[in-house]
């Protein structure tokens, strides 16, 4: 964000004569260059057509051409690239860096002549133009590894005139496009055959590149050792660690300036260290004797604090205070974009749910205004920040009184250490503590943990806070951009998994029904060795299942087989009857799927593992049901305490058991005490988007064709590391499932053996193991295993019927219904003023939290749904659309409130009509051939 091109285009006058003239001229320049360069470098033509557009040209506020790095949105130059390059060229002549074939490297002052000049990075071409026109040099070798950069230069540089001038001046120009300098030894050897007495090799770094910078570092490090410098075949891997990232162009690109040591403010450091000892003692201990490994706190040429990379010889900031002002102004503007709010999709099979009917009605109202979402920064409740470095504005954060949760993720420990000498951490931490606000600070941690930490906090603060979260990219790198983009999508997935009204209602009603059945419920008991030593195969419905069926079949008598979700049909079709089957969805579509696609007689040979809220019809399909309470789910909150009291035993509550059946299976088995799990078909992704599940599952027809267009339904594919392959592709829901699985395995690290035999995504904490290397030898007593569970780990709750008789007329009492209906009468807005409407919403939310939802049942039924609706109300009040007047916004809010009142009244009528109703959703409306 620090060098974002946004700051150079926010006041762009596209109607000005200057803009129009440049917009017309640069495409013509590109076309002429294309013909010329294709003629002299014919291989370029095809390459230019296939380039990736990682960099592109844009016009800035000064009507000057510039380049943007599309991976970070960084602008390579300031507002006047040509003037910037002129200043840089003059600086180079004053202090020209070189390495030598016979002596140490150094800086030559007032350079007059040069035999060889290496140019690293082309940019818009202005620096190369200055060299050809004004420098006295014989050999110029340009190393530009990025084809996109060459393409950008073709919009601004007259290549034919430049190369003809070089010929006229007797300058040999070697264009090494696609080469980062790794062939430098060969090129120097070739030049030495023409001119053998060359000693100094000057270099002009215009742009940084991970490999080019390593080449420069190497040649400086071994300057004087001609044997090493001219030895070809050396492998340059580049500065490929995320911590080594620097912008493509930043301050001190030439690397010809001496670093000025920062005069440490020991007073500020001591004050910061003391406050960290109080609030974050681990970080205080880290900082006390810390030695930077990559980045050093220095003063730049303007006397401003900056961060300097030891080996790449570059500064992080161009102009620290100016960059900070830009970022703060942009982030805390009155029309700050909010990019986490997401409209829920209405699942087709659940379209009749009351919650989703209300969502559809709200979406029809929202369709009246544009999608340009914004939020008043004064109302922001949660912010997630990428990095503090030296540029984070604590004053701006503290000024937002409504900001309750601040997440700061600083992956680079060097940056955090430097900040202790520059930023007033002691003020921030003490004031946040005084005001009861929360700061979550992650320094140097694994980026995979970011989501885990945020997810844990959102479990506590709820989905409403999630809907009002903003992301502040204080500084950007491609790595951080990818992480935060993935993080946003994952949090959206969490928002979509809320325990909404219908889900809570059916969960409560179906749990009551299951209490009265022969279902068994898990209790907390010590782990049995008979259980812990038993190997278990957890089978998911990933595409790799088809390739591993033979292994599963061969070990069928030597391990407990647990199928997950839609994996059951393929297993049965392949002639494998699992011992247990796991389902997570409580709606009736699960019954519909199993009943219509599986042999019902075979299902009676399988035991079910599921939540307490599983649909009674689904439960009845199986031989025996082993049920568990799910952490934070409505039945757990409403029933568990009372059940524990009656039983005089504690029922187990399973964490990390969503969003897929595989997550529940792994959580269940680990909580049960198993020490050895093997995962098959638990892919959480796929290599081929057309092969995304087992070909025997409901996602394919008998002919092997897709039963729906997977790519169309999941257009955003995420690239992740594979278990056996370098990369596989996944979608946000599966990636969320994988990360939650990793969270759980981390808690069992060193105590269990989980082997991932699936050819899908890598699961940290599970050991990759090819199926042919699985070793289990003993035949297991499966009947004895089940009897052990029935006798020692699970109980029947049928005797609770009398104790739970108060719910025979439904889970809602008359008093609780009255609380909801009384609130309905308050949800009318008599104003046309947006500010008054916002105050009204705040008051109503307070009443909902502190009056309406005081009972556990009302809270579970209504909180998530109403929180989501209020997030939509807040969004409407903050939307930026000049075509909508304040009075129109308030009128639309009143329309939304009508929807809320309808939802509340209709929900109560549902309880009055059929208090103990179970879900009736179906998956298929007609028979489907599989």
Secondary structure, DSSP 4 states (H G I P E B T S, - for coil): -TTBTHHHHTT--TTSHHHHHHHHHHHHHHHHHHHHHHHHSTHHHHHHHT---SEEEEE-TTS-EEEEETTTTEESS-S-HHHHHHHHHHHHHHEEEEEESSS--EEEES---EEEEEEE--TTSHHHHHHHHH--EEEEEEEE--HHHHHHHTTT--HHHHHHHHHHTT-EEEEEET--STTHHHHHHHHHHHSTT--EEEEEE-S--HHHHHHHHHHHHTTT-HHHHT-TT-----S-SGGG---SS-TT-S--SPPEEP---HHHHHHHHHHHHHH-HHHHHHHHT---SSEEEEE-TTS-EEEEETTT--BS-SSHHHHHHHHHHHHTSTTB---S--PPP--GGGTTSHHHHHHHHHHHHHTTS-S---B-GGG--EEEEE--TTT--HHHHHT-TT--EEEEEE--HHHHHHHTTTS-HHHHHHHHHHTT-EEEEEES--THHHHHHHHHHHHHH-HHHHHTEEEE-SS--HHHHHHHHHHHHHHHHHHHT---HHHHHHHHHHHHHHHTSS-EEEB--PPPHHHHT--EEEE--STTHHHHHHHHHHTTTTSEEEEETTHHHHHHHTT---SEEE----STHHHHHHHHHS-HHHHTTSEEEEETT--HHHHHTSSEEEEEEETT-HHHHHHHHHHHHHHTSPBPEESS--SSHHHHHHHHHHHHT--EEEEES--SSBSSTT--S-TTSTTB-TTS-BSS-HHHHT--PEEEEBSSSSEEEE-HHHHHHHHHHHHHHHHTTTT-EEEE--SSB--TTSEE--GGG----SPP-HHHHHHHIIIIIEEE-GGGTTTTGGGTT-SS-HHHHHHHHHHHTT-------HHHHHHHHHHHHHHIIIIIT-SHHHHHHHHHHHHHHHHHHHHHHH---TTS-HHHHHHHHHHHHHHHHHHHHHHHHHHHH-TTPPP---S-SS----
